[in-house]
Amino acid sequence: MSNPEHHLDDPFAGDPALIKHIDERHAGTKFHTLYKISEGLRKFVDFIGRAGSWCVLPLIVFTCIDAILRKTGAWQIDMAALFSGTGFGWIFESTMLQELEWHFHTALFALVLGYGYIHNTHVRVDLVRETLSFRKKAWLEFLGCTFFMVPFTICVFWFAVEYAYTSWEIGEISASQVGLPHRWFIKSVLAVGIFVAMLAGIAVWLQTVIVLFATEMKNTRFDLMTIDWPEDAGDKIEGKERIRLEDYQEDDARKIATADNPDAR
């Protein structure tokens, strides 16, 4: 179910001769090179995001252990003393566990920032954007990446690197005597996450450049990250399949009719 209203000012819509993928016909063009760079960045950001998502498992484990040990009272102190000579006494120290929790939480949050953007799963307020045509959405994404996301992530990355380097230079450790050492490591992970988010912004920016300015590829379709092609405007919303209430109502009506008339089965 496509929405023709979105097609009125879109030169991309309504052409039956659509090319469903980038192929050798586009090889050698400058926009094909931009496409390959964008796809390479997308794959890298996707890999980092999927790898970083595994931080949720140790985060859950350490949080559960900390929550359980908090209820044991003096037993927690006795166990920490008992295992102190084996190198595992830290497992029973609440301060260490709490710092591990926020270390993994920081890594999880930082490493999936770019992943959320390229998969269009970040938070949007689309009171205006949702009503715009395809080309206007592309312009909005292009301007947003050009003047906001990419410059902002570059600035934050610069200061994050300085933040981590200063921590390494002074040998920063936890403020607690029983906390984690090497505070520079988690600060470096934060810098890496911001850098990956910057690459995600560049990948989307390159896609919007192709969509807006590559006239020789206007009939070519490829997977977009943050907008939908005009012919998908009615069936999808921000890359997700739109749920139509009518479909469920029709299914319910058929089930009711079948239940009332067993011979119709």
Sequence and secondary structure as in RCSB ss.txt:
>XXXX:A:sequence
MSNPEHHLDDPFAGDPALIKHIDERHAGTKFHTLYKISEGLRKFVDFIGRAGSWCVLPLIVFTCIDAILRKTGAW
QIDMAALFSGTGFGWIFESTMLQELEWHFHTALFALVLGYGYIHNTHVRVDLVRETLSFRKKAWLEFLGCTFFMV
PFTICVFWFAVEYAYTSWEIGEISASQVGLPHRWFIKSVLAVGIFVAMLAGIAVWLQTVIVLFATEMKNTRFDLM
TIDWPEDAGDKIEGKERIRLEDYQEDDARKIATADNPDAR
>XXXX:A:secstr
   GGGGTT TTSS S  B S  GGGTTSHHHHHHHHHHHHHHHHHHHHHHHGGGHHHHHHHHHHHHHHHTSTHH
HHHHHHHTGGGT GGGG HHHHHHHHHHHHHHHHHHTHHHHHHTT S    TTGGGS HHHHHHHHHHHIIIIIH
HHHHHHHHHHHHHHHHHHHTT   SSTTS S HHHHHHHHHHHHHHHHHHHHHHHHHHHHHHH GGGTTB    S
SS  GGGTTTEETTEE   HHHHHHHHHHHHHHHH GGG 
